[in-house]
Amino acid sequence: MGHRWQVGDTITRDVGENFVTTPSTVRTVPETRPTVSVVVPCLNEEQNLSYVLPRIPADVDQVVIVDGDSTDRTVERAFELMPTVDVVQQTRRGKGNALVCGFAACKCDIIVMLDGDGSTDPAEIPRFVQALVDGADFAKGSRFAPGGRSEDITRLRKLGNDGLNVMVNTLFGTRFSDLCYGYNAFWHWVLPHLDLPDMDLPAPGGDLMLWGDGFEIETLINVRAASLRLNVAEVASVEAARVHGVSNLNAFRDGRRVSRTILSEWRRSRTRSQPAATSSTAAPFDIAQPDPDDVGDIATVTGDGL
């Protein structure tokens, strides 16, 4: 698959307004494949794991199950199906927090985001990996690229996704065909530059969720990849209907969180494009968190977990 970097080498990438040099995490010799970690957020997915885990390609090096305090046998079933699986508990509620906790446990060159409900096909993982090997920094799944489709999305959700997609393409100059889809893959070196919500922050009380902890995480990651000027490749993907159970996604609640995330990130991207007064001493990369007013608005929206 071409030249591979050795541990200790450095990779220089043009990220946002800066060149960022990061140490390589690749441990193998040239002409060998990159190692792959797959992160699977789960909340009461005992039945669905029987479909998902056996379909993960055998050459995936690490599978991380992130459990959101399931009340069924999700964790036990994961070990029954895949004794080598890594299981971590998420620190707060929501899909966003689950992904961040899973990313922290990843040890491989490439990180793949896979849903635990059977809607994303593990057999597509090699296509995402190949897109990265071919030169992309970030491989973004799309249900609406040629060759992709959804067997699950409703007319209302499709209308909302289209509207949010147009908003992102207009504000960020992207050409995404699908915004709110969680099947993505990226090189491990990208992770710290996404500056995702700290998994160790305390959870708010009651039904409140921190900004970035909900379904808006997928939009946040996609928009930050665009803001960073990463090389993003869209990978056509087929979204199936959830195999068992009912989704916790709420079109109105989560759409509101996504739209506010887009606007907040756009304001931050404009701020970052302005020369800083302390640019000579500034860190090479920084993404500010939303204004307190934005955090308050978003955090007060109730959520149902994953």
C-alpha positions as CSV (number, residue, x, y, z in Angstrom):
1,M,0.0,0.0,0.0
2,G,3.0,2.3,-0.5
3,H,5.5,3.8,1.9
4,R,4.8,3.6,5.6
5,W,6.2,5.9,8.3
6,Q,8.2,4.5,11.1
7,V,7.7,5.4,14.8
8,G,9.6,8.5,15.6
9,D,9.3,10.0,12.1
10,T,7.2,13.1,11.8
11,I,4.4,14.0,9.5
12,T,3.9,17.7,8.5
13,R,0.4,18.6,7.5
14,D,-1.2,21.9,6.5
15,V,-4.0,22.1,9.1
16,G,-6.2,25.2,9.0
17,E,-4.0,28.2,9.1
18,N,-0.9,26.4,10.3
19,F,1.5,23.6,9.4
20,V,1.2,21.0,12.2
21,T,4.0,18.5,12.7
22,T,2.9,15.3,14.5
23,P,4.8,12.1,15.4
24,S,3.9,9.0,13.4
25,T,2.1,6.3,15.3
26,V,2.8,3.7,12.6
27,R,4.8,0.8,13.9
28,T,5.1,-1.5,10.8
29,V,7.5,-1.5,7.9
30,P,7.0,-0.1,4.4
31,E,4.5,-2.0,2.1
32,T,2.4,-3.3,5.0
33,R,-1.2,-2.3,5.8
34,P,-2.1,0.3,8.5
35,T,-3.6,-1.1,11.7
36,V,-7.3,-0.3,12.3
37,S,-9.3,0.3,15.4
38,V,-13.1,0.3,15.3
39,V,-15.2,2.1,17.8
40,V,-18.8,0.9,18.5
41,P,-21.0,2.9,20.8
42,C,-23.7,0.7,22.4
43,L,-26.7,1.2,24.6
44,N,-28.8,-2.0,25.0
45,E,-27.5,-3.5,21.8
46,E,-27.3,-7.1,23.0
47,Q,-29.3,-8.4,20.1
48,N,-27.7,-6.2,17.5
49,L,-24.2,-7.1,18.4
50,S,-24.9,-10.6,17.2
51,Y,-25.3,-9.1,13.8
52,V,-22.6,-6.4,13.9
53,L,-19.5,-8.1,15.5
54,P,-19.3,-11.2,13.3
55,R,-19.3,-9.0,10.2
56,I,-16.3,-6.9,11.2
57,P,-13.4,-7.9,8.9
58,A,-11.0,-10.4,10.4
59,D,-8.0,-8.1,9.7
60,V,-9.3,-5.3,12.0
61,D,-6.8,-5.1,14.8
62,Q,-8.9,-3.6,17.6
63,V,-12.6,-3.4,18.4
64,V,-13.7,-1.0,21.1
65,I,-17.2,-1.4,22.5
66,V,-18.3,1.7,24.5
67,D,-21.1,0.9,26.8
68,G,-23.6,3.5,27.9
69,D,-24.8,1.8,31.1
70,S,-26.8,-0.9,29.2
71,T,-29.4,-2.7,31.2
72,D,-29.3,-5.8,29.0
73,R,-26.4,-8.2,28.3
74,T,-24.6,-5.9,25.9
75,V,-21.2,-6.3,27.5
76,E,-21.5,-10.0,28.2
77,R,-22.6,-10.6,24.6
78,A,-19.7,-8.6,23.2
79,F,-17.2,-10.9,25.0
80,E,-19.1,-14.0,24.0
81,L,-18.9,-13.0,20.3
82,M,-15.4,-11.5,20.4
83,P,-13.3,-12.4,23.4
84,T,-10.5,-10.0,22.4
85,V,-12.9,-7.0,22.3
86,D,-12.0,-3.9,24.5
87,V,-14.9,-2.6,26.5
88,V,-14.9,0.9,28.1
89,Q,-17.7,2.7,29.9
90,Q,-18.6,6.1,28.8
91,T,-18.2,8.9,31.3
92,R,-21.4,10.8,30.6
93,R,-24.5,10.3,28.4
94,G,-24.9,10.6,24.7
95,K,-23.3,9.3,21.5
96,G,-20.8,12.1,21.4
97,N,-19.4,11.2,24.8
98,A,-19.4,7.5,23.9
99,L,-17.3,8.2,20.8
100,V,-14.8,10.4,22.6
101,C,-14.4,7.7,25.3
102,G,-13.9,5.1,22.6
103,F,-11.3,7.2,20.7
104,A,-9.3,7.5,23.8
105,A,-8.9,3.7,24.0
106,C,-7.8,3.4,20.3
107,K,-4.3,2.1,19.7
108,C,-4.1,1.8,15.9
109,D,-3.1,3.9,12.9
110,I,-6.7,4.4,11.7
111,I,-9.9,4.9,13.7
112,V,-13.3,3.8,12.3
113,M,-16.7,4.9,13.7
114,L,-19.3,2.2,13.5
115,D,-22.8,2.1,14.9
116,G,-23.8,-0.8,17.2
117,D,-27.4,-1.0,15.9
118,G,-26.6,-2.7,12.6
119,S,-27.4,0.3,10.4
120,T,-23.8,0.7,9.3
121,D,-22.3,-2.3,7.4
122,P,-18.9,-3.5,8.8
123,A,-18.2,-5.0,5.4
124,E,-17.7,-1.5,4.1
125,I,-14.7,-0.8,6.5
126,P,-12.1,-1.8,3.8
127,R,-13.4,1.0,1.5
128,F,-12.9,3.6,4.2
129,V,-9.4,2.3,5.0
130,Q,-8.6,2.3,1.3
131,A,-9.7,5.9,0.9
132,L,-7.2,6.9,3.7
133,V,-4.4,4.8,2.2
134,D,-5.0,6.5,-1.1
135,G,-4.3,9.9,0.4
136,A,-7.3,11.2,2.4
137,D,-6.9,12.4,5.9
138,F,-10.6,11.8,6.7
139,A,-13.0,9.3,5.0
140,K,-16.6,10.5,5.3
141,G,-19.4,8.1,4.7
142,S,-22.2,9.3,2.5
143,R,-25.6,7.8,1.9
144,F,-26.3,10.1,-1.0
145,A,-23.0,9.8,-3.0
146,P,-23.3,7.7,-6.1
147,G,-23.6,4.1,-4.9
148,G,-24.9,5.0,-1.5
149,R,-28.5,4.9,-0.2
150,S,-30.5,4.8,3.0
151,E,-33.1,2.2,3.9
152,D,-33.8,3.9,7.2
153,I,-34.1,7.7,6.8
154,T,-37.6,9.2,6.9
155,R,-38.7,12.0,4.6
156,L,-38.6,14.5,7.5
157,R,-35.1,13.5,8.5
158,K,-34.0,13.6,4.8
159,L,-35.4,17.1,4.5
160,G,-33.6,18.2,7.6
161,N,-30.3,16.6,6.6
162,D,-30.5,18.3,3.2
163,G,-31.1,21.7,4.7
164,L,-28.3,21.4,7.2
165,N,-26.0,20.0,4.5
166,V,-26.7,23.1,2.3
167,M,-26.0,25.3,5.4
168,V,-22.5,23.7,5.9
169,N,-21.6,23.8,2.2
170,T,-22.5,27.4,2.0
171,L,-20.8,28.5,5.2
172,F,-17.7,26.4,4.9
173,G,-17.2,26.1,1.1
174,T,-17.5,22.3,1.2
175,R,-19.3,20.0,-1.3
176,F,-20.6,17.4,1.2
177,S,-23.4,15.2,-0.1
178,D,-24.4,14.0,3.4
179,L,-23.8,15.8,6.7
180,C,-25.6,13.8,9.5
181,Y,-24.1,10.3,9.0
182,G,-21.9,8.7,11.6
183,Y,-19.9,6.2,9.5
184,N,-16.5,7.9,9.3
185,A,-12.8,6.9,9.5
186,F,-9.6,9.0,10.0
187,W,-5.9,8.7,10.7
188,H,-5.2,8.6,14.4
189,W,-3.0,11.7,14.1
190,V,-6.1,13.7,13.3
191,L,-7.8,13.0,16.6
192,P,-6.1,15.6,18.9
193,H,-6.6,18.3,16.3
194,L,-10.4,17.8,16.3
195,D,-10.3,19.0,19.9
196,L,-13.4,17.1,20.9
197,P,-15.2,17.6,24.3
198,D,-13.1,16.4,27.3
199,M,-14.5,13.0,28.4
200,D,-13.5,13.8,32.0
201,L,-15.7,16.9,32.4
202,P,-18.5,16.4,35.0
203,A,-22.0,15.6,33.7
204,P,-24.7,18.2,34.2
205,G,-27.6,17.3,36.4
206,G,-31.0,15.8,35.4
207,D,-31.7,15.3,31.7
208,L,-29.2,17.9,30.5
209,M,-26.4,17.0,28.2
210,L,-23.1,18.9,27.6
211,W,-22.5,20.5,24.2
212,G,-20.9,17.8,21.9
213,D,-22.2,14.9,23.9
214,G,-25.2,14.2,21.6
215,F,-25.8,13.2,18.0
216,E,-24.4,16.6,17.0
217,I,-20.9,15.0,17.4
218,E,-21.0,13.7,13.8
219,T,-21.6,17.2,12.4
220,L,-19.0,18.7,14.8
221,I,-16.4,16.2,13.5
222,N,-17.3,16.8,9.8
223,V,-17.3,20.6,10.2
224,R,-14.0,20.6,12.0
225,A,-12.4,18.4,9.4
226,A,-13.6,21.0,6.8
227,S,-12.3,24.0,8.9
228,L,-9.0,22.3,9.3
229,R,-8.7,21.9,5.5
230,L,-8.1,18.2,5.9
231,N,-8.2,16.1,2.7
232,V,-11.7,14.7,3.0
233,A,-12.9,11.8,0.8
234,E,-16.5,10.8,0.7
235,V,-17.2,7.1,0.7
236,A,-20.5,5.8,-0.7
237,S,-22.3,3.8,2.0
238,V,-25.6,1.9,2.4
239,E,-27.4,2.7,5.6
240,A,-29.7,-0.2,6.7
241,A,-32.6,0.0,9.1
242,R,-31.8,-0.7,12.8
243,V,-31.9,-4.5,13.2
244,H,-33.6,-4.6,16.6
245,G,-34.9,-1.9,18.9
246,V,-35.8,1.8,18.4
247,S,-33.4,4.7,17.7
248,N,-33.0,7.4,20.3
249,L,-32.6,10.1,17.6
250,N,-35.1,12.8,17.7
251,A,-35.4,14.8,14.5
252,F,-36.4,18.2,16.1
253,R,-34.3,18.0,19.2
254,D,-31.1,16.8,17.5
255,G,-31.7,19.0,14.5
256,R,-31.7,22.0,16.8
257,R,-28.4,20.9,18.4
258,V,-26.8,20.3,15.0
259,S,-27.9,23.7,13.6
260,R,-26.5,25.5,16.6
261,T,-23.3,23.5,16.4
262,I,-22.9,24.6,12.7
263,L,-23.4,28.3,13.5
264,S,-21.1,28.2,16.5
265,E,-18.3,26.4,14.5
266,W,-18.7,28.9,11.6
267,R,-18.2,31.9,14.0
268,R,-15.1,30.2,15.5
269,S,-13.7,29.5,12.0
270,R,-14.1,33.2,11.2
271,T,-12.4,34.2,14.5
272,R,-9.5,31.8,13.8
273,S,-8.9,33.3,10.3
274,Q,-8.2,36.7,11.9
275,P,-4.5,37.4,12.9
276,A,-4.0,36.9,16.6
277,A,-2.3,39.6,18.7
278,T,-0.1,37.0,20.3
279,S,0.5,35.0,17.1
280,S,4.2,34.7,17.7
281,T,3.7,32.8,20.9
282,A,0.4,31.1,20.1
283,A,0.1,27.3,20.0
284,P,0.2,25.8,16.5
285,F,-3.4,24.7,16.8
286,D,-6.4,25.7,18.8
287,I,-10.1,25.5,18.4
288,A,-12.2,27.5,20.9
289,Q,-15.2,26.0,22.5
290,P,-18.6,27.7,22.0
291,D,-19.5,30.9,23.7
292,P,-21.1,30.5,27.2
293,D,-24.4,31.6,25.7
294,D,-24.2,28.9,23.1
295,V,-23.3,26.3,25.6
296,G,-26.2,27.2,27.8
297,D,-28.7,27.1,24.9
298,I,-27.5,23.7,23.7
299,A,-26.9,22.1,27.1
300,T,-30.4,22.8,28.2
301,V,-31.9,20.6,25.5
302,T,-32.9,17.3,27.0
303,G,-31.6,14.0,25.4
304,D,-32.2,10.3,25.7
305,G,-28.6,9.1,25.6
306,L,-27.1,7.3,22.7
